[in-house]
Amino acid sequence: MRKARALLLPTIAVLAACNQGSDAVAQSSPSTSGAAPFTITEIADFDSPWAMTFLPDRRMLVTEKRGQLILVSADGKTRSVVSGTPTVSSAGQGGLMDVVLHPGFSRNRLVYFSFSEANAKGLKGVALARGTLKDGASPSLENVQVIFRATPYVEGDGHFSGRIAFAPDGHLFFTNGERQKFDPAQDPKATLGKVLRLNDDGTPAANNPLAAKGFHPAVWSYGHRNLLGIAFDAQGNLWEQEMGPKGGDEVNLILPGRNYGYPKVSNGSHYDGRDIPDHKPGDGFEAPKVWWNPVISPGGLMVYSGKLWPQWKGDLFIGGLSSKSLVRVDVNGTDAAKGDQWDMGARIREVEEAPDGSIYVLEDGGDSQGRMLKLTPKG
């Protein structure tokens, strides 16, 4: 299935929340309006896709929630299931999640991916694995190894997170959600509710900022909720987005050793109506650069190169789930502000930049097929 159509919907302020919104309206509106400058081409569809990445030859790897890794041709017309992925626990928010290439992929063929699993006691958590991609008529991942597991594994099927990004210096950053358990985000011994900094073999990197203070040695930052996007910009800054509770979705600039406050502070509230104190100057916590209330329910995150839209060079693009939107955040150095928010008519789980500068998005799909869409400039 492949056809082009122009997206002419106006920029909107989304009123939907993650699971029904808060009444607060601070920062609720995007800063610009007008028709979206995209032509959309439908490339392919998938069974509840979760993440994607481009190979050097413009083919794509796509993860499906229930556990399949798909190798897709550049035009989307042919696909193959990549064998070798482990069994996943796909209940709730679990599944086969992120997929990225090692920076040296052209040499070592290493593919990194995250997934949720259950242990022998039925407790669940997110794992990070890697394998070597063998190409050909029957592609496979060989020598697959789980190189890191979140701690502890707990009951439940929510907030696994599992996003992966390689830093310019080759270190691997990995997100662990707080699993809807709140307090682990502040627990120094747990990796839940944290951004982690690892070596490419999954071991904790040396000189992580909190290890000497008794934290798990992999922890880079803490006080997070459900971290569903991380990406480095051209200056080496690490940007992260996460779902807030009832309100308070966030974009953060991730700094070493900082406490981002959850669940002690948040610009949202608990779903049972209990208040959470808002971020405020001098509270000892790192405040978000941008936040939404009502929420956008952020999915994937990327930093855009500016190849096809030079005016957006260095800006963040975020997929919106409950908001059914594509969101642009205007970045200026280490500061950020709301940009555009375009109605996409479907839950957007992932956003990636292709080698030519076009923008690809994956619709979440839910219990139906989710499409891969290619966005290019109109005209």
N, C-alpha and C positions, 0 to 999 in steps of 0.2 A: 504494500500500500504506500503510494507516494504521490502527493499532490501539494501544490503550493497555494497558499491563501494569504491575503494581507490581513494583519491584525490591526483593526481600526478602533478598538475599544478605548475609551478615555481612561486616563489615570484616575484611580479611585482611592478613597479612604476606606479601608476594610472595616466592617462592623462585626465580622465573625470572630469568635475567640477559639482557643484551643479546644475547650469543651464548654462552650457558652462563656461569654466575656465578662470582664469587670466593668463597672460603671465609670471608672476613671477615664479621662480623656486626654491627659497630658501626652504630648508627642504623638497623637493619634493620626495625624494627617501627613501625607508625603508633601514635599516642598514644591513640587512642580505638577503641572497638568498638561494634557494634550494627547494627541494620538500616538500610539506606540509606533516607533520607526522600524518595525519588523515585517518581513515576509516570512511566513512559517511554512516549512516543508515537512510533511510527515514522512519519516524515514522507515520506521518499523514499529511493531508493537510486541509487548512482552507480558509475561505473567507476573504481575506485581514487582516491577523492577525497583531496585534500591539504589544502585550506584553504577557508575561507568568510568572508564578511562580509555584514552587513546593509545594505541601502539604507534611506533614510529612510522609505519606505513599507512596510517590513518584507519586501519581496522580498529575495532572497539571490543573491549571486554565489558560485559554487562552482568551484574549480579541480579538474581531473582530471589525474592524473599524466601521461598520455600527450599532453596538450597542449590539451584543450578547456576553455574557460571557459563555464559554464552559468549562465543567468539563470533563477531558480526563483521561482515564485509563493509568497506567504506561506504558503499551505496545502500547498505541495509538490506540487500536482496537475498543474501545467503547467510546462513548461521550454522554453527555447530556447537553442541554441548561439549564443554571441556571437562573431561573426566578427572577424577582424583580429589575432588573437594570432599571434606568430611561430612558426616551427618550433622545436621543443624537442628536446633529446637526453634521452630518457627511460630510458636504460639504467641499471641499478643503482639508486642513490638519486636519480637525476636526474629532471627532469620540469618541468611547470608547477607552481609552488609557491605562494608566498603571494599574497594579494590583499587590498588595503586601499583605502579611499577617502581622498582628500585631505580635510583638515579643512573646506575650503570647497566640498565636492562639490555641495551644493545650488545653488551659484552657478556653478562651473566644470565640473562633471561629470567630473572627473579621477579615473581609476582607476589605481592603482599595482600592479604585479605583478612577481614574480621567476620566473626560469626558468633551466635549465641549457642550455648550447649548446656546440657544437664549433666551433673556428675552422678556417681553411684547412689547418692542419697536423694536425688531428685532436685537438688538445689541448682540454681542456674547462674550463669555469668557470661561475660564476653571474653572471647579469646582472639589472639592475633596469631596468624599463621603465614607461612610463605612456602612457595614451591617454584620449581623451574618449569617454564612453559615449553612444552614440546609441540611444535607446529606440525601441520600436515593434514591429511584427510580425516584423521581421528585425533584431534588435539587433546592434550592431557597436561595436568600438573604432576610432575614427578618429584620425588623426595620431599613430599609435603611434611612440614614440621610445625607444630604449635610452639611458638617461641615466647609467648607471654600470656598469662591468664590474670584477669582481674581478681582482686581479693577484698573481701571474702565472696564466695558464691552464696546466694540467698534465695529465698522463695520469691515467686512472682515473675511476671513476663513484661515488665516495663523498664524504660530508661536504661537500655544497654549502652547507647551512644555508639562507640566503636569506630569513630572517624580516624583516618590516618593521614599524615603529611610528613614529607621529608624536608628538613631544613637545608638551607644552602650549604652548611658544613657537613651534611650527610647524616646527622642524627635524625632519628625517627620519633615523631610526636604522635601520641595515641590517646584518645579520649575514653574515659570510663564514666558513665552516668551513675547517679547515686541510687539507681534502682528503685525509686519511689520510697526510699527509706529515710530520707531527710538527713539525719544526723551523720551518716558516714561521710558526707561531704566535708565535715569539719574534723573527722577522725584522722589523726596523723598516721595511724598504722594501716588504714584501708587505702586502696587505690580508687574506691568509688567516689564520684563527684570530683574528679581530678583531671588535669592535663598531665600526661606523663612524657618524660624525655628518655629515650632508649637508644642504645646502639642498634645497628641494623640487624644484629643477631638476637635482639629482644632482651638483652641484659640491660640493667639500669646504667645510664650514662654516668661517667665520672663527674664529680663536682656539681651535681644537682643541688639547688640552693637550700633545700630544707633537710637534707640527709643528716647533717650534723645536729639538727634540732630534734631528732628522734622520729622524723617522718619516714615512711616507706622510701627507700632510696631512689625510686623512679619518679617521685612527685616533682613536678615543675611549678604548678599552681593548684589551688584548691578552692573549695567553696562554690562549686558548680552544680548545676542540676542535670539537664539532659543535653549534652553537647553534641550537636548534629552537624557541625561544620567547622573545619579548621583549614587555613590556607596562609602561606607566606606571600608577602608582597615583594616587589623588586628590591626594596631596601632591607629585606630580611625581617620585617615586622611580622609577628604572628597574630592573625585575626581569628576570632572564634565567635560562633553564634550558638545560642542555646535557647531551648524552650523554657519560659518562665512558668510559674504555677498558674493561678487564675489571673492572667495579666502578667506584664513584665518580661516579655521576650527581649533578648539582649544581643547586642554585638559588643564584644570585648576586645581590647588590645591586651594580649596575654604577655605579662611581664613575669620574670622569674621570681618565685617565692611569694607572690602576692596572694591574698585571700579575697576572693570575689563575693564572699558574704553569705551564700545560701547555706542553710535556711534561716540564718540570723537576720539577714536583710534581703529585701527584694522589692521591686516596684510593682509586684503583684501581691495577691493574697492566697491563703490556702483554699482549696476547693470546698472545705466545710465552712467557709466564711470567716475563719480566724484571721486576724490581721497579721501581716508581717511588716515590721518597720521598713520604711523606704530608705534607700540610699540617701545619705546626706553628708556634706563636707565634714571631715574630722571624725567620722565614725570608725576609722581604722580599716575600712574595707575598700577594695578597688571598685569604683563605680563603672557601669557600662558606658561606652561611648555613644551608643544609640539604644533606645528601648521603645517598645510598642505596648500600648494599652488603650484600646483593644489590641489583641495579639494578631500576629501573622502566622504563627505556628511554623517556624523556619525549618526547612529541610536542608538541602545541600548548600555549600558556600564555595565561591571561587573569587579570585582576584583577576580582573580583566586586563589584558595586555594593551588594548587600544588599537589593534591592527585594523579592524573594520570600522570602529566607532572611536576615532582619536579623542573625542571629548570625554570619553569614559575611561581613559587610561588610568589604571591603578584603583578603580572603583571596585566595590564588592557587589556581587550578584548572589541573591539568595532565593531558593525555591520556597514558596509559601504553600503549606498544606491546607489547613482550614480556610485560609484566605484565598486559596485557588489563584495565586498570583506569582508573578516574577517581580522581585524587589531589587532596586538598585540603591546602594548606600554610597554617598559621595565621600571619598577619602581625600584628605589633604594632610600629607605627612602622617602624624600620629593622631590626628583629629578626624572625626567622621560626623556626618549629618545625613538625614533622610534625603533621598533623591526621588526616583520614580517608583511607582507601584502599578504594575499592569495586570489587569484581569485576564487570566489565561483560561478560565472556564473549567479548570480541573485542578486537582491537588498536584502540586509540583514537588517531587521528592528530591530531584538531583539537578544540578546545573554544572556544566563543564564547558571549557573553551576548546574548540578544535584547533589543529595546527594552523589553519588558514584564518583564524580569528572569528569564525562564526561561533554562535552560542548554541549549545545543545542542552535540551532539558528532557527529563524523564518524568512522565506523569506517574503518580503513585499507583493508580490502578485499583487499589483495594482488592475486592473480590472479582474484578474484571480485568481486561487487558489495559495496560498502561502504555501510551505511545511514547516513542522517541521523536522529538521535534527539533528541527534545525532552524535557527533564526539567522536571517541575513538582512542587510539594509534594504529598505524599499527603494525602488527606482532603478 
